[in-house]
């Protein structure tokens, strides 16, 4: 971290190489991208089984707390994007706020964690693709095949004309509204069995040893449901009037998704007996049978189609989101320059293919269920490490005068500092909370490396990045001498 307190340069004044992207996204397109990445369906349906198994019940409160704290993080991101709207988002901000070395660390953590997210989404999306197709989905090799097929579909959408990509993402948002919010409305108004107090009952009746342990585990698991809003900032360079529109898209995507996730989880908890939820959580698809049993068997295939569309929109959006970080790093000279090249339609095709290739390599770990759990844990923990990194550097720059938030379109005055402190404290806590070894959340006989997966992977990435930075410095010194 640099000791200089001079104001940072604006993106327009920063020297970058490589091609520029095309401003083809309205605030609606930016919102739908953020909505699809956060995804109520992909977020809630991926964690409901684990939440019920580990916490037992009462995890609705943890979900609400996590959303409230994530809104503080989103506020800091909105402040930064209102002043520095450029491809790469948090990576670029870290580079400007903390210097080149800080940017290198941030970029590596950001890319690794988002690629882990793409791999996780492809793996889970592959399961829904197989289920919708009515073909076998059991076994590591079969799951890897379906995950790879899902990833190919996401790649095709990212290389297709922008109008087709936007149409599919819009379709995914509509699917989310019908498939998650619409179904939740039916369950809430016509199939509700319990009073509202049920939302806060049964905490600690799962595998967690106590109510406190269950609540902290539920907070860690809930973290997966509210990541991805930063996708709006990574594509700021492609958005019209980004200093005004990107902050709106960040807030809108997280607020809308958060509201839908809370309502959906409440509807599911109140519509079914606790024992039914607990037993269904041990299956690979804990949601579809429950909904079909209430609404009717006829609804199973339409519901699967809705969920599949939502997952496809989520996966395609994640590929776009991650590829823009790769593109930004390459344009800054921190990755091969070929990854900063764009096509005639201003699509960073090489960055997209690079992202998909690495995510596809990660699918190989799907041959081992324990390895898949490690990827999921790191994907979530890595992004929260990035949240802590970004809010931490923003706080440092704010206090030292390197960054004046009042020059941006979003001006919060003294509240900005308070929110920044709370956002950084929360992000740091959640990183530790997610990384904390919990045998009861994974397996009683899980190997030590799986329990410590997140700190081990993060530590390895930071160590390799440090060695690379030292090597580049040594090469530079040798040339000068």
ABEGO torsion letter per residue (X at the ends): XBABABBBBBAAABBBBEBBBBBABBAAAAAAAAAAAAEAAAAAAAAAAAAAAAAGBGAAAAAAAAAAAAAAAAAAAAAAAAABBBBGEAAAAAAAAAEAAAAAAAAAAAAAAAAAAAAAAAAAAAAAAAAAAGBBABEAAAAAAAAAAAAAAAAAAAABBAAAAAAAAAAAAAAAAAAAAAAAAAAAAAABABBAAAAABGBGABABABAAAAAAAAAAAAAAAABGAAAAAAAAAABBGAAAAAAAAAAAAAAAAAAAAAAAAAAAAAABBAAAAAAAAABABAAAAAAAAAAEAAAAAAAAAAAAAAAAAAAAAAAAAAAAAAAAAAAAGABBAAAABBBAAGBBAAAAAAAAAAAAAAAAAAABAAAAAAAAAAAAAAAAAAAAAAAAAAAAAAAAGABBAAABABBAEAAAAAAAAAAAAAAAAAAAAAABBBAAAABAABBAAAAAAAAAAAAAAAAAAAAAAAAAAAAAAAAAX
